[in-house]
Amino acid sequence: MKIVVIGGNGLVGRQIVALLNERGHEAVAASRATGVDIVSGTGLDAALAGADVVVDASNSAAPYGEPSYDFFSQGARHLLAAEARAGVRHHVAISVVGTDRLRNSPYFRGKGAAEDMIRASGIPYTILHATQFYEFLLAIVEAGGVSGQALRLSPAYIQPVASTDVAEAMVQIALDPPRNTTLEMAGPERERMSDIVKRFLNDLESPVDVLIDEHAPYFGAVLEEHSLVPCDAAHRCPVGFATWLQGSEYAKANW
């Protein structure tokens, strides 16, 4: 089976490509590095020729402001049109838990617009809503904007997940028949964003102090306490924060 992975050189995409190839499938990474640009549509028809399944693991390079909305909305429009021309039988997309609750953020509004187009496209699909990757904690710090030695973060709950678990799930979804629905998955532990980021920074021996601010924006959205947590039926993955951190490039032993 030929499976094209959009964003196939990214954090999750490259893991998906490797896992699919290990299992004997023809997995093709498509990204700007390979001449494929979903925002403009460049290279899509050639990349999708003969594809049975398309996995969209792409992400906006600029997760702030209207450019992120344009990336997801225009990208989905061009990608789905190319899939229809190629006769793709299953569209698999990774999105974010809480997308439907955070439409005041351009990033999440763009994600939501892309999901709406997927559902209306007529192409069989499966959407996976995953919680934040552990690897994404550093991006949360960068997005929060450190002032002096203080970082203001929301105390909203999050339930992060290992990218390896997400890649495994995406591979299985791609190999299964389309569900025509949205699934959710998360890590095993629920914790306040401010607390887990503080633990992360402490392990990095960072001098930054994490301050709780209920109004601190999260990629343009102000969070309610449960804006980012999964539904009760969500699949819980096994890798916890401490286990992930110990084996990550951020572990103290590696410094």
Short mmCIF file of the C-alpha atoms (twelve columns), coordinates in Angstrom:
data_MODEL
# 
_entry.id   MODEL 
# 
loop_
_atom_site.group_PDB 
_atom_site.id 
_atom_site.type_symbol 
_atom_site.label_atom_id 
_atom_site.label_alt_id 
_atom_site.label_comp_id 
_atom_site.label_asym_id 
_atom_site.label_seq_id 
_atom_site.Cartn_x 
_atom_site.Cartn_y 
_atom_site.Cartn_z 
_atom_site.pdbx_PDB_model_num 
ATOM 1   C CA . MET A 1   0.000   0.000  0.000  1 
ATOM 2   C CA . LYS A 2   1.292   3.462  -0.900 1 
ATOM 3   C CA . ILE A 3   0.902   5.970  1.909  1 
ATOM 4   C CA . VAL A 4   1.961   9.588  1.483  1 
ATOM 5   C CA . VAL A 5   2.833   11.403 4.700  1 
ATOM 6   C CA . ILE A 6   2.442   15.163 4.447  1 
ATOM 7   C CA . GLY A 7   4.925   16.741 6.836  1 
ATOM 8   C CA . GLY A 8   6.875   13.506 6.589  1 
ATOM 9   C CA . ASN A 9   10.116  15.138 7.708  1 
ATOM 10  C CA . GLY A 10  8.667   16.580 10.927 1 
ATOM 11  C CA . LEU A 11  8.729   15.241 14.484 1 
ATOM 12  C CA . VAL A 12  5.814   12.811 14.101 1 
ATOM 13  C CA . GLY A 13  5.837   12.517 10.330 1 
ATOM 14  C CA . ARG A 14  9.306   11.024 10.089 1 
ATOM 15  C CA . GLN A 15  8.431   8.456  12.764 1 
ATOM 16  C CA . ILE A 16  5.291   7.490  10.838 1 
ATOM 17  C CA . VAL A 17  7.268   7.059  7.610  1 
ATOM 18  C CA . ALA A 18  9.866   4.869  9.333  1 
ATOM 19  C CA . LEU A 19  7.259   2.663  11.026 1 
ATOM 20  C CA . LEU A 20  5.278   2.150  7.821  1 
ATOM 21  C CA . ASN A 21  8.362   1.251  5.807  1 
ATOM 22  C CA . GLU A 22  9.463   -1.187 8.524  1 
ATOM 23  C CA . ARG A 23  6.100   -2.911 8.138  1 
ATOM 24  C CA . GLY A 24  6.509   -3.359 4.400  1 
ATOM 25  C CA . HIS A 25  4.441   -0.472 3.069  1 
ATOM 26  C CA . GLU A 26  5.517   2.164  0.580  1 
ATOM 27  C CA . ALA A 27  5.622   5.271  2.748  1 
ATOM 28  C CA . VAL A 28  6.580   8.525  1.038  1 
ATOM 29  C CA . ALA A 29  7.534   11.684 2.938  1 
ATOM 30  C CA . ALA A 30  6.147   14.844 1.331  1 
ATOM 31  C CA . SER A 31  7.143   18.281 2.563  1 
ATOM 32  C CA . ARG A 32  8.621   21.547 1.377  1 
ATOM 33  C CA . ALA A 33  12.015  19.818 1.509  1 
ATOM 34  C CA . THR A 34  10.796  17.374 -1.184 1 
ATOM 35  C CA . GLY A 35  9.156   20.077 -3.318 1 
ATOM 36  C CA . VAL A 36  5.625   19.762 -1.917 1 
ATOM 37  C CA . ASP A 37  3.888   22.859 -0.547 1 
ATOM 38  C CA . ILE A 38  0.301   22.331 0.571  1 
ATOM 39  C CA . VAL A 39  -0.311  26.063 1.072  1 
ATOM 40  C CA . SER A 40  0.296   26.812 -2.607 1 
ATOM 41  C CA . GLY A 41  -0.548  23.322 -3.866 1 
ATOM 42  C CA . THR A 42  2.852   22.970 -5.529 1 
ATOM 43  C CA . GLY A 43  3.932   19.370 -6.126 1 
ATOM 44  C CA . LEU A 44  0.821   17.739 -4.678 1 
ATOM 45  C CA . ASP A 45  -0.455  15.996 -7.809 1 
ATOM 46  C CA . ALA A 46  2.899   14.334 -8.468 1 
ATOM 47  C CA . ALA A 47  3.369   13.338 -4.825 1 
ATOM 48  C CA . LEU A 48  -0.095  11.787 -4.513 1 
ATOM 49  C CA . ALA A 49  -0.048  9.814  -7.749 1 
ATOM 50  C CA . GLY A 50  -0.999  6.226  -6.929 1 
ATOM 51  C CA . ALA A 51  -1.520  6.919  -3.219 1 
ATOM 52  C CA . ASP A 52  -4.009  4.770  -1.339 1 
ATOM 53  C CA . VAL A 53  -3.817  6.740  1.920  1 
ATOM 54  C CA . VAL A 54  -2.685  10.240 2.817  1 
ATOM 55  C CA . VAL A 55  -1.560  11.042 6.358  1 
ATOM 56  C CA . ASP A 56  -1.480  14.753 7.121  1 
ATOM 57  C CA . ALA A 57  1.062   15.340 9.885  1 
ATOM 58  C CA . SER A 58  1.929   18.871 8.759  1 
ATOM 59  C CA . ASN A 59  2.133   21.820 11.123 1 
ATOM 60  C CA . SER A 60  2.406   25.554 10.761 1 
ATOM 61  C CA . ALA A 61  5.933   26.924 11.004 1 
ATOM 62  C CA . ALA A 62  4.461   30.051 12.621 1 
ATOM 63  C CA . PRO A 63  1.996   28.976 15.345 1 
ATOM 64  C CA . TYR A 64  0.914   32.553 16.054 1 
ATOM 65  C CA . GLY A 65  -1.545  34.883 14.376 1 
ATOM 66  C CA . GLU A 66  -3.303  34.683 11.041 1 
ATOM 67  C CA . PRO A 67  -0.438  32.935 9.163  1 
ATOM 68  C CA . SER A 68  -1.220  29.786 11.148 1 
ATOM 69  C CA . TYR A 69  -4.897  30.008 10.146 1 
ATOM 70  C CA . ASP A 70  -3.920  30.447 6.493  1 
ATOM 71  C CA . PHE A 71  -1.553  27.470 6.649  1 
ATOM 72  C CA . PHE A 72  -4.183  25.024 7.874  1 
ATOM 73  C CA . SER A 73  -7.154  26.327 5.885  1 
ATOM 74  C CA . GLN A 74  -5.372  26.773 2.552  1 
ATOM 75  C CA . GLY A 75  -3.336  23.613 3.073  1 
ATOM 76  C CA . ALA A 76  -6.421  21.490 3.683  1 
ATOM 77  C CA . ARG A 77  -8.205  22.966 0.669  1 
ATOM 78  C CA . HIS A 78  -5.350  22.175 -1.726 1 
ATOM 79  C CA . LEU A 79  -4.566  18.790 -0.188 1 
ATOM 80  C CA . LEU A 80  -8.133  17.498 -0.276 1 
ATOM 81  C CA . ALA A 81  -8.611  18.663 -3.874 1 
ATOM 82  C CA . ALA A 82  -5.448  16.825 -4.906 1 
ATOM 83  C CA . GLU A 83  -6.590  13.705 -3.056 1 
ATOM 84  C CA . ALA A 84  -9.902  13.764 -4.906 1 
ATOM 85  C CA . ARG A 85  -8.055  13.971 -8.243 1 
ATOM 86  C CA . ALA A 86  -5.760  11.104 -7.230 1 
ATOM 87  C CA . GLY A 87  -8.562  8.857  -5.959 1 
ATOM 88  C CA . VAL A 88  -7.176  8.616  -2.413 1 
ATOM 89  C CA . ARG A 89  -9.272  6.212  -0.332 1 
ATOM 90  C CA . HIS A 90  -8.454  7.373  3.210  1 
ATOM 91  C CA . HIS A 91  -7.441  10.770 4.595  1 
ATOM 92  C CA . VAL A 92  -5.827  10.578 8.035  1 
ATOM 93  C CA . ALA A 93  -5.200  13.822 9.928  1 
ATOM 94  C CA . ILE A 94  -3.645  14.633 13.258 1 
ATOM 95  C CA . SER A 95  -5.150  17.530 15.151 1 
ATOM 96  C CA . VAL A 96  -5.291  18.773 18.740 1 
ATOM 97  C CA . VAL A 97  -7.561  17.983 21.682 1 
ATOM 98  C CA . GLY A 98  -9.553  21.130 22.427 1 
ATOM 99  C CA . THR A 99  -9.567  22.470 18.863 1 
ATOM 100 C CA . ASP A 100 -13.345 22.820 18.878 1 
ATOM 101 C CA . ARG A 101 -13.205 24.817 22.132 1 
ATOM 102 C CA . LEU A 102 -10.536 27.348 21.128 1 
ATOM 103 C CA . ARG A 103 -11.777 28.963 17.921 1 
ATOM 104 C CA . ASN A 104 -10.746 32.431 19.228 1 
ATOM 105 C CA . SER A 105 -7.124  31.446 18.475 1 
ATOM 106 C CA . PRO A 106 -6.067  31.731 14.791 1 
ATOM 107 C CA . TYR A 107 -4.051  28.512 15.188 1 
ATOM 108 C CA . PHE A 108 -6.965  26.476 16.518 1 
ATOM 109 C CA . ARG A 109 -9.460  28.219 14.244 1 
ATOM 110 C CA . GLY A 110 -7.312  27.104 11.318 1 
ATOM 111 C CA . LYS A 111 -7.184  23.553 12.658 1 
ATOM 112 C CA . GLY A 112 -10.952 23.607 13.048 1 
ATOM 113 C CA . ALA A 113 -11.510 24.933 9.516  1 
ATOM 114 C CA . ALA A 114 -9.325  22.141 8.136  1 
ATOM 115 C CA . GLU A 115 -11.330 19.542 10.059 1 
ATOM 116 C CA . ASP A 116 -14.597 20.979 8.743  1 
ATOM 117 C CA . MET A 117 -13.280 20.663 5.173  1 
ATOM 118 C CA . ILE A 118 -12.173 17.073 5.784  1 
ATOM 119 C CA . ARG A 119 -15.628 16.087 6.995  1 
ATOM 120 C CA . ALA A 120 -17.323 17.783 4.028  1 
ATOM 121 C CA . SER A 121 -14.884 16.511 1.383  1 
ATOM 122 C CA . GLY A 122 -16.537 13.176 0.623  1 
ATOM 123 C CA . ILE A 123 -13.164 11.435 1.072  1 
ATOM 124 C CA . PRO A 124 -13.279 8.713  3.761  1 
ATOM 125 C CA . TYR A 125 -11.326 9.998  6.753  1 
ATOM 126 C CA . THR A 126 -10.140 9.538  10.303 1 
ATOM 127 C CA . ILE A 127 -9.091  12.485 12.476 1 
ATOM 128 C CA . LEU A 128 -6.952  11.946 15.552 1 
ATOM 129 C CA . HIS A 129 -7.098  14.572 18.297 1 
ATOM 130 C CA . ALA A 130 -3.941  14.229 20.384 1 
ATOM 131 C CA . THR A 131 -2.938  16.206 23.430 1 
ATOM 132 C CA . GLN A 132 0.289   18.234 23.481 1 
ATOM 133 C CA . PHE A 133 3.484   16.279 22.873 1 
ATOM 134 C CA . TYR A 134 6.057   16.295 25.667 1 
ATOM 135 C CA . GLU A 135 8.440   17.667 23.041 1 
ATOM 136 C CA . PHE A 136 6.066   20.634 22.732 1 
ATOM 137 C CA . LEU A 137 6.761   21.861 26.273 1 
ATOM 138 C CA . LEU A 138 9.701   23.910 25.041 1 
ATOM 139 C CA . ALA A 139 7.443   25.590 22.475 1 
ATOM 140 C CA . ILE A 140 5.031   26.490 25.289 1 
ATOM 141 C CA . VAL A 141 7.906   28.184 27.104 1 
ATOM 142 C CA . GLU A 142 8.944   30.067 23.975 1 
ATOM 143 C CA . ALA A 143 5.361   31.096 23.212 1 
ATOM 144 C CA . GLY A 144 4.821   32.290 26.791 1 
ATOM 145 C CA . GLY A 145 7.534   34.886 26.443 1 
ATOM 146 C CA . VAL A 146 9.970   35.084 29.334 1 
ATOM 147 C CA . SER A 147 10.105  38.556 30.882 1 
ATOM 148 C CA . GLY A 148 13.269  38.969 32.926 1 
ATOM 149 C CA . GLN A 149 13.330  35.600 34.671 1 
ATOM 150 C CA . ALA A 150 9.551   35.183 34.880 1 
ATOM 151 C CA . LEU A 151 7.269   33.097 32.682 1 
ATOM 152 C CA . ARG A 152 3.517   33.527 33.069 1 
ATOM 153 C CA . LEU A 153 1.514   30.422 32.272 1 
ATOM 154 C CA . SER A 154 -2.055  29.269 32.573 1 
ATOM 155 C CA . PRO A 155 -2.897  26.794 35.363 1 
ATOM 156 C CA . ALA A 156 -5.220  24.951 32.960 1 
ATOM 157 C CA . TYR A 157 -4.885  21.174 32.931 1 
ATOM 158 C CA . ILE A 158 -3.036  19.341 30.168 1 
ATOM 159 C CA . GLN A 159 -2.382  15.639 29.647 1 
ATOM 160 C CA . PRO A 160 0.708   15.451 27.407 1 
ATOM 161 C CA . VAL A 161 1.615   12.452 25.303 1 
ATOM 162 C CA . ALA A 162 4.825   11.045 23.830 1 
ATOM 163 C CA . SER A 163 5.228   11.654 20.102 1 
ATOM 164 C CA . THR A 164 6.272   8.013  19.725 1 
ATOM 165 C CA . ASP A 165 2.857   6.909  21.008 1 
ATOM 166 C CA . VAL A 166 1.121   9.292  18.599 1 
ATOM 167 C CA . ALA A 167 3.157   8.005  15.649 1 
ATOM 168 C CA . GLU A 168 2.239   4.405  16.493 1 
ATOM 169 C CA . ALA A 169 -1.434  5.356  16.683 1 
ATOM 170 C CA . MET A 170 -1.321  7.200  13.369 1 
ATOM 171 C CA . VAL A 171 0.256   4.207  11.663 1 
ATOM 172 C CA . GLN A 172 -2.452  1.874  12.938 1 
ATOM 173 C CA . ILE A 173 -5.184  4.310  11.887 1 
ATOM 174 C CA . ALA A 174 -3.659  4.585  8.410  1 
ATOM 175 C CA . LEU A 175 -3.649  0.801  8.008  1 
ATOM 176 C CA . ASP A 176 -7.203  0.370  9.322  1 
ATOM 177 C CA . PRO A 177 -10.371 1.166  7.333  1 
ATOM 178 C CA . PRO A 178 -11.572 4.788  7.585  1 
ATOM 179 C CA . ARG A 179 -13.650 5.550  10.673 1 
ATOM 180 C CA . ASN A 180 -15.264 8.785  9.397  1 
ATOM 181 C CA . THR A 181 -15.025 10.158 12.905 1 
ATOM 182 C CA . THR A 182 -12.683 11.866 15.354 1 
ATOM 183 C CA . LEU A 183 -10.697 9.861  17.901 1 
ATOM 184 C CA . GLU A 184 -8.869  11.228 20.949 1 
ATOM 185 C CA . MET A 185 -5.696  10.150 22.700 1 
ATOM 186 C CA . ALA A 186 -3.637  11.482 25.586 1 
ATOM 187 C CA . GLY A 187 -0.830  10.611 27.950 1 
ATOM 188 C CA . PRO A 188 -1.439  8.846  31.264 1 
ATOM 189 C CA . GLU A 189 -1.063  11.858 33.599 1 
ATOM 190 C CA . ARG A 190 -3.145  15.024 33.941 1 
ATOM 191 C CA . GLU A 191 -1.340  18.012 35.398 1 
ATOM 192 C CA . ARG A 192 -1.602  21.789 35.414 1 
ATOM 193 C CA . MET A 193 0.355   23.364 32.572 1 
ATOM 194 C CA . SER A 194 2.175   25.703 34.942 1 
ATOM 195 C CA . ASP A 195 3.265   22.771 37.143 1 
ATOM 196 C CA . ILE A 196 4.566   20.452 34.430 1 
ATOM 197 C CA . VAL A 197 6.434   23.267 32.675 1 
ATOM 198 C CA . LYS A 198 7.985   24.216 36.019 1 
ATOM 199 C CA . ARG A 199 9.166   20.620 36.490 1 
ATOM 200 C CA . PHE A 200 10.523  20.605 32.954 1 
ATOM 201 C CA . LEU A 201 12.450  23.844 33.465 1 
ATOM 202 C CA . ASN A 202 13.779  22.646 36.827 1 
ATOM 203 C CA . ASP A 203 15.194  19.566 35.138 1 
ATOM 204 C CA . LEU A 204 16.869  21.821 32.584 1 
ATOM 205 C CA . GLU A 205 18.273  23.798 35.525 1 
ATOM 206 C CA . SER A 206 16.739  26.913 34.023 1 
ATOM 207 C CA . PRO A 207 16.688  30.114 36.123 1 
ATOM 208 C CA . VAL A 208 13.198  30.969 34.875 1 
ATOM 209 C CA . ASP A 209 10.427  31.270 37.477 1 
ATOM 210 C CA . VAL A 210 6.973   30.063 36.421 1 
ATOM 211 C CA . LEU A 211 4.164   32.348 37.602 1 
ATOM 212 C CA . ILE A 212 0.506   31.328 37.500 1 
ATOM 213 C CA . ASP A 213 -1.657  33.657 35.398 1 
ATOM 214 C CA . GLU A 214 -5.199  32.555 34.534 1 
ATOM 215 C CA . HIS A 215 -5.267  35.089 31.696 1 
ATOM 216 C CA . ALA A 216 -1.939  34.117 30.123 1 
ATOM 217 C CA . PRO A 217 -2.600  33.371 26.431 1 
ATOM 218 C CA . TYR A 218 -1.902  29.973 24.951 1 
ATOM 219 C CA . PHE A 219 -1.146  30.474 21.260 1 
ATOM 220 C CA . GLY A 220 -3.678  33.285 21.169 1 
ATOM 221 C CA . ALA A 221 -6.343  31.644 23.336 1 
ATOM 222 C CA . VAL A 222 -7.201  32.194 26.993 1 
ATOM 223 C CA . LEU A 223 -7.804  28.779 28.523 1 
ATOM 224 C CA . GLU A 224 -10.520 27.482 30.782 1 
ATOM 225 C CA . GLU A 225 -9.420  24.877 33.292 1 
ATOM 226 C CA . HIS A 226 -10.345 21.937 31.042 1 
ATOM 227 C CA . SER A 227 -9.928  23.467 27.565 1 
ATOM 228 C CA . LEU A 228 -7.107  21.073 26.624 1 
ATOM 229 C CA . VAL A 229 -8.098  17.833 28.337 1 
ATOM 230 C CA . PRO A 230 -9.486  14.839 26.436 1 
ATOM 231 C CA . CYS A 231 -12.903 13.232 26.723 1 
ATOM 232 C CA . ASP A 232 -13.447 10.305 29.084 1 
ATOM 233 C CA . ALA A 233 -13.390 7.848  26.166 1 
ATOM 234 C CA . ALA A 234 -9.944  8.987  24.946 1 
ATOM 235 C CA . HIS A 235 -7.236  6.357  24.594 1 
ATOM 236 C CA . ARG A 236 -4.608  6.697  27.341 1 
ATOM 237 C CA . CYS A 237 -1.043  6.019  26.216 1 
ATOM 238 C CA . PRO A 238 1.499   4.422  28.572 1 
ATOM 239 C CA . VAL A 239 4.531   6.756  28.501 1 
ATOM 240 C CA . GLY A 240 4.501   9.204  31.428 1 
ATOM 241 C CA . PHE A 241 6.398   12.473 31.738 1 
ATOM 242 C CA . ALA A 242 9.231   11.129 33.922 1 
ATOM 243 C CA . THR A 243 9.840   8.170  31.606 1 
ATOM 244 C CA . TRP A 244 9.829   10.396 28.531 1 
ATOM 245 C CA . LEU A 245 12.123  12.969 30.129 1 
ATOM 246 C CA . GLN A 246 14.644  10.344 31.267 1 
ATOM 247 C CA . GLY A 247 15.053  9.128  27.702 1 
ATOM 248 C CA . SER A 248 14.903  12.517 26.013 1 
ATOM 249 C CA . GLU A 249 17.629  14.869 24.851 1 
ATOM 250 C CA . TYR A 250 16.636  17.149 27.738 1 
ATOM 251 C CA . ALA A 251 17.571  14.707 30.502 1 
ATOM 252 C CA . LYS A 252 20.077  16.050 33.028 1 
ATOM 253 C CA . ALA A 253 22.379  13.141 32.316 1 
ATOM 254 C CA . ASN A 254 22.836  14.420 28.777 1 
ATOM 255 C CA . TRP A 255 23.931  17.917 29.747 1 
# 
